C-alpha cells in the first residue's frame, strides 16, 4: 500500500496518531450505541473533536 507523505520520524508519528485515533473512534462508536440520547450527543462531539484534530494534522503535513 502506498502512503502519502514521508515515513521519517514525523511521518511515522503521524501514522501512529491516525491508527490510534481510528481505534478510539471505533471504540466510541460502539459505546455510543449503548448510551442514552444525551450521552450519545456528548460522544458524537468527542468524535468530531478527534476527527478535526486529525484533519488539522493532515493539513499541516505532520
Secondary structure, DSSP 8 states (H G I E B T S, - for coil): ---SS--SHHHHHHHHHHHHHHHHHHHHHHHHTTS-HHHHHHHHHHHHHHHHHHHHHHHHT-
